[in-house]
Amino acid sequence: MIDNKSAFCCPVCGGQLQKDGKSLRCENKHCYDYAKSGYVNLLMSQQGRLHGDDRPMVRARTAFLSAGHYRPLLDQIVETALTCVSDAPKIADTGCGEGWYTQELHNALVSKGFSPETVGVDISRDALTAAAKRPFPAEFAVASLYHIPLPDEWAELILNVFAPDCMDEFARILAPKGYLLKIVPREDHLLELKSAVYESVYENEVTPPQSDAFELISDTVVRYTLHLTDNETICNLFSMTPYARKTSPSDMAKLNALNELDTTAAFSVLLYRKR
């Protein structure tokens, strides 16, 4: 017997969604069609005011991550996840973007004998167009992280990489004693890149999120030097960041003149457990 049940629930009534050809439907006949690339849009119109990654940002991130520049971070994510998942974990990547971390974590767990069920949600249709084309079994949905279309206590592990922290919603979809794996940049992340572009540079403000629903188990710092040897890679890295949307033409000219750069990559890998 084929199981047509989706991990996602209806954003209107909360009912279980079932796969029906090229659509998802609930028992109350709410229907959501799959996009050609394979994701489904479960974002309600009143939730759609947030700004997600656009196509140039998605292309830049895909190229940069696929080249392995953040592999040390990924290795730590996998190592941390292995300490807290069961044999068949349900994993939700919240703010999954173009799906590189989603796919790499899923495949790493499979290679070690686990059987994960993986979903990804993001506000950006452009990002999910890329994510849903990745060759691994996962469900992807356009959705707000403040209204994640998953049932209560569905996930064993939430992955949240450089994305908003919606702690109340994370607590809702996490199973009892489930884990949240959140990645944030450290104070000196990309400091040299910013110094090459801007006159005035400041360190990132790092304030790990806190919630009565969660206990912080560990804070593992990953820090290394990125040696970038061509302008395309440097521009791809810059285009992945929020700076790309608010940089003046004169500062962009400085970026476009860079052909080699050493810059710090620094991250906190935060592991929380639901109380």
KEMAR-966477 format. One record per residue (C-alpha): residue number from 1; x, y, z; residue in three letters. Coordinates in Angstrom, 1 decimal, decimal comma, padded with zeros to 4 digits. Example, Ala and Ser with C-alpha at 12.3 -4.5 7.8 and 13.67 -1.06 7.14 Angstrom:
BEGIN
{1 {012,3 -004,5 007,8} 'ALA'}
{2 {013,7 -001,1 007,1} 'SER'}
REM end
This chain:
BEGIN
{1 {000,0 000,0 000,0} 'MET'}
{2 {001,4 003,4 -001,0} 'ILE'}
{3 {001,5 006,0 001,9} 'ASP'}
{4 {000,3 009,3 000,4} 'ASN'}
{5 {000,5 011,2 003,7} 'LYS'}
{6 {002,5 014,4 003,7} 'SER'}
{7 {004,5 015,5 006,7} 'ALA'}
{8 {002,8 018,9 006,3} 'PHE'}
{9 {-000,5 020,0 007,6} 'CYS'}
{10 {-003,1 022,4 006,1} 'CYS'}
{11 {-002,2 026,0 007,0} 'PRO'}
{12 {-005,9 026,9 006,9} 'VAL'}
{13 {-007,5 024,2 009,1} 'CYS'}
{14 {-004,5 022,2 010,5} 'GLY'}
{15 {-005,7 019,0 008,9} 'GLY'}
{16 {-003,4 016,3 007,7} 'GLN'}
{17 {-002,4 016,8 004,0} 'LEU'}
{18 {-002,5 013,9 001,6} 'GLN'}
{19 {-000,6 013,7 -001,7} 'LYS'}
{20 {-003,1 013,6 -004,6} 'ASP'}
{21 {-001,3 013,7 -007,9} 'GLY'}
{22 {000,2 017,1 -008,4} 'LYS'}
{23 {-001,5 018,5 -005,3} 'SER'}
{24 {-001,8 018,2 -001,5} 'LEU'}
{25 {-005,3 018,1 -000,1} 'ARG'}
{26 {-006,8 017,9 003,4} 'CYS'}
{27 {-010,1 016,3 004,5} 'GLU'}
{28 {-011,7 019,8 004,4} 'ASN'}
{29 {-010,9 020,0 000,6} 'LYS'}
{30 {-008,3 022,7 000,9} 'HIS'}
{31 {-005,9 022,1 -002,0} 'CYS'}
{32 {-002,3 023,2 -002,7} 'TYR'}
{33 {-000,7 022,5 -006,0} 'ASP'}
{34 {003,0 021,5 -006,4} 'TYR'}
{35 {005,2 023,9 -008,4} 'ALA'}
{36 {007,0 022,4 -011,4} 'LYS'}
{37 {010,2 022,1 -009,4} 'SER'}
{38 {008,5 020,1 -006,7} 'GLY'}
{39 {007,8 022,4 -003,7} 'TYR'}
{40 {004,3 023,3 -002,4} 'VAL'}
{41 {003,3 026,8 -001,4} 'ASN'}
{42 {001,7 026,7 002,1} 'LEU'}
{43 {002,2 030,4 002,8} 'LEU'}
{44 {-001,0 032,3 003,6} 'MET'}
{45 {-001,4 035,7 002,0} 'SER'}
{46 {-001,4 037,6 005,3} 'GLN'}
{47 {002,0 035,9 006,2} 'GLN'}
{48 {003,7 036,9 002,9} 'GLY'}
{49 {005,3 040,3 003,8} 'ARG'}
{50 {008,7 038,9 004,7} 'LEU'}
{51 {011,5 039,2 002,2} 'HIS'}
{52 {013,2 036,0 001,1} 'GLY'}
{53 {016,3 035,3 -001,0} 'ASP'}
{54 {016,0 036,4 -004,7} 'ASP'}
{55 {017,4 034,5 -007,7} 'ARG'}
{56 {020,8 036,2 -007,7} 'PRO'}
{57 {021,3 035,5 -004,0} 'MET'}
{58 {020,2 031,8 -004,5} 'VAL'}
{59 {022,6 031,4 -007,4} 'ARG'}
{60 {025,5 032,9 -005,4} 'ALA'}
{61 {024,8 030,8 -002,4} 'ARG'}
{62 {024,5 027,6 -004,5} 'THR'}
{63 {027,8 028,2 -006,2} 'ALA'}
{64 {029,7 029,2 -003,0} 'PHE'}
{65 {028,4 026,3 -000,9} 'LEU'}
{66 {028,7 023,7 -003,6} 'SER'}
{67 {032,4 024,6 -003,8} 'ALA'}
{68 {032,8 023,4 -000,2} 'GLY'}
{69 {033,9 026,7 001,4} 'HIS'}
{70 {031,6 026,1 004,4} 'TYR'}
{71 {032,4 022,4 004,7} 'ARG'}
{72 {034,0 022,7 008,2} 'PRO'}
{73 {030,7 024,2 009,4} 'LEU'}
{74 {028,7 021,4 007,8} 'LEU'}
{75 {031,0 018,8 009,4} 'ASP'}
{76 {030,3 020,2 012,8} 'GLN'}
{77 {026,5 020,3 012,1} 'ILE'}
{78 {026,6 016,6 011,2} 'VAL'}
{79 {028,8 015,7 014,2} 'GLU'}
{80 {026,4 017,6 016,6} 'THR'}
{81 {023,3 016,1 015,0} 'ALA'}
{82 {024,7 012,6 015,5} 'LEU'}
{83 {024,7 013,1 019,2} 'THR'}
{84 {021,0 013,6 019,5} 'CYS'}
{85 {019,0 011,8 016,8} 'VAL'}
{86 {017,3 008,4 016,9} 'SER'}
{87 {017,6 005,8 014,1} 'ASP'}
{88 {014,7 007,3 012,1} 'ALA'}
{89 {014,6 011,0 013,0} 'PRO'}
{90 {012,1 013,5 011,7} 'LYS'}
{91 {014,1 016,6 010,7} 'ILE'}
{92 {012,8 020,1 009,9} 'ALA'}
{93 {015,1 022,6 008,2} 'ASP'}
{94 {013,6 025,9 009,1} 'THR'}
{95 {014,8 028,6 006,7} 'GLY'}
{96 {016,3 025,9 004,5} 'CYS'}
{97 {017,2 028,3 001,6} 'GLY'}
{98 {018,4 026,4 -001,5} 'GLU'}
{99 {018,7 023,2 000,5} 'GLY'}
{100 {022,5 022,6 000,6} 'TRP'}
{101 {022,6 022,0 004,4} 'TYR'}
{102 {019,3 020,1 004,2} 'THR'}
{103 {020,6 017,6 001,6} 'GLN'}
{104 {024,1 017,3 003,1} 'GLU'}
{105 {022,8 016,5 006,6} 'LEU'}
{106 {020,2 014,1 005,3} 'HIS'}
{107 {022,7 012,2 003,2} 'ASN'}
{108 {025,3 012,2 005,9} 'ALA'}
{109 {022,8 010,5 008,3} 'LEU'}
{110 {021,8 008,0 005,6} 'VAL'}
{111 {025,5 007,1 005,0} 'SER'}
{112 {025,8 006,2 008,7} 'LYS'}
{113 {022,8 004,0 008,7} 'GLY'}
{114 {020,0 006,4 009,8} 'PHE'}
{115 {016,6 006,7 008,1} 'SER'}
{116 {015,7 010,4 008,4} 'PRO'}
{117 {012,4 011,9 007,2} 'GLU'}
{118 {013,4 015,4 006,1} 'THR'}
{119 {011,4 018,5 005,4} 'VAL'}
{120 {012,4 022,1 004,6} 'GLY'}
{121 {010,5 025,4 004,8} 'VAL'}
{122 {011,5 028,8 003,6} 'ASP'}
{123 {009,8 032,1 002,7} 'ILE'}
{124 {011,6 032,3 -000,7} 'SER'}
{125 {010,0 030,6 -003,8} 'ARG'}
{126 {013,3 031,1 -005,6} 'ASP'}
{127 {015,2 029,3 -003,0} 'ALA'}
{128 {012,8 026,4 -002,8} 'LEU'}
{129 {012,8 026,1 -006,6} 'THR'}
{130 {016,5 025,2 -006,2} 'ALA'}
{131 {016,0 023,1 -003,1} 'ALA'}
{132 {013,2 020,9 -004,5} 'ALA'}
{133 {015,3 019,9 -007,5} 'LYS'}
{134 {018,0 018,4 -005,3} 'ARG'}
{135 {018,3 014,6 -005,8} 'PRO'}
{136 {017,3 013,3 -002,3} 'PHE'}
{137 {014,0 012,5 -000,7} 'PRO'}
{138 {012,5 015,5 001,1} 'ALA'}
{139 {009,4 017,7 001,2} 'GLU'}
{140 {009,7 021,4 000,7} 'PHE'}
{141 {007,2 024,1 001,4} 'ALA'}
{142 {007,0 027,9 001,1} 'VAL'}
{143 {006,0 029,0 004,6} 'ALA'}
{144 {006,6 031,5 007,3} 'SER'}
{145 {008,8 030,3 010,2} 'LEU'}
{146 {006,3 031,9 012,5} 'TYR'}
{147 {003,5 029,6 011,1} 'HIS'}
{148 {005,3 026,4 010,2} 'ILE'}
{149 {002,8 023,9 008,6} 'PRO'}
{150 {003,8 020,9 010,6} 'LEU'}
{151 {001,8 019,2 013,4} 'PRO'}
{152 {002,5 019,7 017,0} 'ASP'}
{153 {005,5 017,8 018,3} 'GLU'}
{154 {006,3 016,4 014,8} 'TRP'}
{155 {010,1 017,0 014,7} 'ALA'}
{156 {012,9 015,3 016,6} 'GLU'}
{157 {015,5 017,8 015,3} 'LEU'}
{158 {015,1 021,3 013,9} 'ILE'}
{159 {018,0 022,7 011,8} 'LEU'}
{160 {018,1 026,5 011,7} 'ASN'}
{161 {021,1 028,0 009,8} 'VAL'}
{162 {021,4 031,8 009,6} 'PHE'}
{163 {017,6 032,1 009,8} 'ALA'}
{164 {015,2 033,8 012,1} 'PRO'}
{165 {014,7 032,2 015,5} 'ASP'}
{166 {011,0 031,6 016,2} 'CYS'}
{167 {011,4 029,9 019,5} 'MET'}
{168 {007,7 029,5 020,4} 'ASP'}
{169 {007,0 027,9 017,0} 'GLU'}
{170 {010,0 025,7 017,3} 'PHE'}
{171 {008,9 024,5 020,7} 'ALA'}
{172 {005,4 023,7 019,2} 'ARG'}
{173 {006,7 021,5 016,4} 'ILE'}
{174 {009,4 019,8 018,4} 'LEU'}
{175 {008,7 016,5 020,2} 'ALA'}
{176 {009,3 016,4 024,0} 'PRO'}
{177 {013,1 016,5 024,6} 'LYS'}
{178 {013,6 017,3 020,9} 'GLY'}
{179 {016,6 019,3 019,8} 'TYR'}
{180 {017,1 022,6 018,0} 'LEU'}
{181 {020,4 023,0 016,1} 'LEU'}
{182 {020,9 026,7 015,4} 'LYS'}
{183 {023,8 028,3 013,6} 'ILE'}
{184 {024,7 032,0 014,0} 'VAL'}
{185 {027,7 034,0 012,8} 'PRO'}
{186 {030,3 035,0 015,4} 'ARG'}
{187 {031,5 038,6 016,1} 'GLU'}
{188 {034,4 038,4 013,6} 'ASP'}
{189 {032,6 036,5 010,8} 'HIS'}
{190 {033,7 038,0 007,4} 'LEU'}
{191 {035,3 040,9 009,2} 'LEU'}
{192 {038,1 041,3 006,6} 'GLU'}
{193 {035,6 041,1 003,7} 'LEU'}
{194 {033,6 044,0 005,3} 'LYS'}
{195 {036,8 045,9 005,9} 'SER'}
{196 {037,7 045,7 002,2} 'ALA'}
{197 {034,4 047,1 001,2} 'VAL'}
{198 {033,3 049,6 003,8} 'TYR'}
{199 {035,0 052,6 005,4} 'GLU'}
{200 {033,4 052,0 008,8} 'SER'}
{201 {033,2 048,3 010,0} 'VAL'}
{202 {031,7 046,8 013,1} 'TYR'}
{203 {031,7 043,3 014,6} 'GLU'}
{204 {028,5 041,3 014,5} 'ASN'}
{205 {026,4 041,4 017,6} 'GLU'}
{206 {026,1 037,8 018,9} 'VAL'}
{207 {023,2 037,1 021,3} 'THR'}
{208 {022,1 033,5 021,4} 'PRO'}
{209 {018,4 033,3 021,6} 'PRO'}
{210 {016,8 032,3 024,9} 'GLN'}
{211 {013,5 030,8 025,7} 'SER'}
{212 {012,0 029,2 028,8} 'ASP'}
{213 {011,0 026,3 026,5} 'ALA'}
{214 {014,6 025,4 025,7} 'PHE'}
{215 {017,9 024,6 027,5} 'GLU'}
{216 {021,1 025,4 025,8} 'LEU'}
{217 {023,2 022,3 025,8} 'ILE'}
{218 {026,3 023,4 023,9} 'SER'}
{219 {027,9 026,2 022,0} 'ASP'}
{220 {030,6 025,0 019,6} 'THR'}
{221 {032,6 027,6 017,8} 'VAL'}
{222 {033,9 026,9 014,3} 'VAL'}
{223 {036,5 029,4 013,1} 'ARG'}
{224 {038,9 029,2 010,2} 'TYR'}
{225 {040,3 031,4 007,4} 'THR'}
{226 {038,7 031,5 004,0} 'LEU'}
{227 {041,3 031,9 001,2} 'HIS'}
{228 {039,5 033,2 -001,8} 'LEU'}
{229 {041,4 033,5 -005,1} 'THR'}
{230 {039,0 035,0 -007,6} 'ASP'}
{231 {036,5 037,8 -007,8} 'ASN'}
{232 {033,5 035,6 -008,7} 'GLU'}
{233 {033,8 033,6 -005,5} 'THR'}
{234 {034,3 036,8 -003,4} 'ILE'}
{235 {031,2 038,3 -004,9} 'CYS'}
{236 {029,2 035,1 -004,4} 'ASN'}
{237 {030,1 035,2 -000,7} 'LEU'}
{238 {029,2 038,8 -000,4} 'PHE'}
{239 {025,9 038,3 -002,3} 'SER'}
{240 {024,9 035,6 000,3} 'MET'}
{241 {024,9 038,2 003,0} 'THR'}
{242 {022,4 040,9 004,0} 'PRO'}
{243 {025,0 043,5 003,0} 'TYR'}
{244 {024,4 042,9 -000,7} 'ALA'}
{245 {021,0 044,7 -000,4} 'ARG'}
{246 {022,3 047,9 001,2} 'LYS'}
{247 {025,7 048,6 -000,3} 'THR'}
{248 {026,4 051,8 -002,3} 'SER'}
{249 {027,7 051,8 -005,9} 'PRO'}
{250 {031,1 053,1 -004,7} 'SER'}
{251 {031,5 050,3 -002,1} 'ASP'}
{252 {030,3 047,8 -004,7} 'MET'}
{253 {033,2 049,0 -007,0} 'ALA'}
{254 {035,6 048,1 -004,2} 'LYS'}
{255 {034,1 044,6 -004,0} 'LEU'}
{256 {034,3 044,2 -007,8} 'ASN'}
{257 {038,0 045,1 -007,7} 'ALA'}
{258 {038,9 042,3 -005,3} 'LEU'}
{259 {040,6 039,3 -006,9} 'ASN'}
{260 {042,1 037,7 -003,7} 'GLU'}
{261 {041,0 037,8 -000,1} 'LEU'}
{262 {041,6 036,1 003,2} 'ASP'}
{263 {038,7 036,5 005,6} 'THR'}
{264 {037,6 034,9 008,8} 'THR'}
{265 {034,7 032,4 008,8} 'ALA'}
{266 {033,4 032,1 012,3} 'ALA'}
{267 {030,2 030,4 013,5} 'PHE'}
{268 {028,5 029,3 016,7} 'SER'}
{269 {026,8 025,9 016,5} 'VAL'}
{270 {024,2 026,1 019,2} 'LEU'}
{271 {022,4 023,0 020,4} 'LEU'}
{272 {019,2 023,4 022,5} 'TYR'}
{273 {017,0 020,8 024,0} 'ARG'}
{274 {013,3 021,3 024,5} 'LYS'}
{275 {012,5 021,2 028,2} 'ARG'}
REM end
